Structure formats: structure tokens, C-alpha cells
């Protein structure tokens, strides 16, 4: 499976993502934001970080960069697009995903491990995944997902909620919500389920001795579904 | 000409920074402060002498970049 990781000025999880993808058998290429064309690939990753210093709104400037037109075309033609953290924020700013990621409810930068529940397995990302509750890392100031009531209805009706914050048992009550996100949303699909935005960082959980390997489960599953 | 734009959060959208500012003001003794909403202000200089044309362009800029219409409203002054 061929992948492309886009680098924006201020991205800082791009190299971690490169390492994670290669470790799990992906043929990855790094792509500069100022390029116009994407290399031929099956998966585009918008990595975490602070693109353009989070100026104006998180992800807003990156959402207008040169490469984004190709990313939108790629997504609209059915290509897999994965946005992690700042990448998720960029996806909402481009309109590929609905809603917006606002500042965390209690105004604090949150950096810790959380558990998230896989809500929808009928897609390329989570089909046949062997664990439904994943322990992943979050590190963000703006992860508080928000959308209008009407949009939320549409999201629910289309089963677009990919991941929700939960406890170790998978209970996704409000008390296990770290940042105030609507309905504990940690990850979200577009209608066709080929675009996925998520606040947790799977690329930080690929070594059981350093962190954990639930991120590996995610990457292994995705490439397996592709083959 | 110069055009001013104010972007604010829509009514009903949680504004934690505004809330923190309000609580701080209350704590400082400004007990009459009931609510604070924080926003952004832009001073934009455009190469255009016709006010209507300039504002038309700025309106497009607001919709496309300066404001996120999911949570924000804008006013061109």
C-alpha cells in the first residue's frame, strides 16, 4: 500500500508517521505542502502538529495550501485520507469533514493516554480490527469537536462517528470525555467513510516497550484490509 | 481603502476564553460583568477605491477564510 504524508510548515508528527507507516509495510513518501500534485498513492495522511503556528484557526491556513486541492480531489474520487490531530482540524477546515474542533472545554492542553471505542467497523480503516477499545495518545489544545444539531443528526444517521472517548471497558459516558467533544467524538468519517479524522495519535503507539501497540493494530489492520 | 472586520463566536457556541475573562473580571471586583464573548478583529487594506466593491471582496474573504461559519459570525464595519 502506497502512502503520502503531507508536510506543512509546523507539522511535527510527520516523521513519526513516516516511521509508523514504514514499520507496518507501507511504501511511504513525504510530500511538501507547496507541491501541486500528489504522487500516485492509496492513502494520504495529514499529520499532527501546529501547521502555520495555528494562526487564525487551527488548520485554517493549511486548509488553503497548494497541495490541498489535490487532496480534496483524491478524497472525492474515493481515496483514503487520514487526518491525525492537526490533520483532523485541517480536514474540517477544508470541508471534507463536517463541524469544527474548538478549544478544549477547560482551556488546558491535554497530553495523556486515553481509551477510544471503535464505533463503526464497516469501512477500510476498522473492518476486522481485532480490538474494539484502543489505548491511544492525545496531545492537543483544540480537540473539542462541535457541530450544529442538524449536522449531528446527519452524522449519526450516516454512522460517521468513528471513535468515541471511553473508559477501559468501553463506556463512552461524558465523564470519560477529556476535552468536551460533542458525543465524546474522538474520530469522525465523511459520508463515504474514506476520509477519517481523529484526535488520537496511533503513530505514537507502535512499540510495546515505549508506549503501547494499539497504534500498530490500527496500521496493520488498515494495510490488511487494503490487500 | 481600509476595511475592518470583526469575527465573533455565534450565540450559543461555548466560549471558554470569554468565560474565563468574565470570571477574572468578576474576581477583580467588576461584579456587574454578566458575560464576555471574545472575538477577532482584522484591519484589511485592499487596492480598491469603490467601497461597495471592496466590501464585496471582503465578504468573500470572510466566508472563505477569515470566519468559520460553523461557529463564527462576521461583521464588516
Interface residues (C-beta under 8 A of the other chain):
Chain A: X56 X57 X60 X64 X92 X93 X98 X99 X100 X102 X103 X104 X105 X106 X107 X146 X147 X148 X151 X180
Chain B: X13 X14 X16 X17 X20 X64 X65 X66 X68 X70 X71
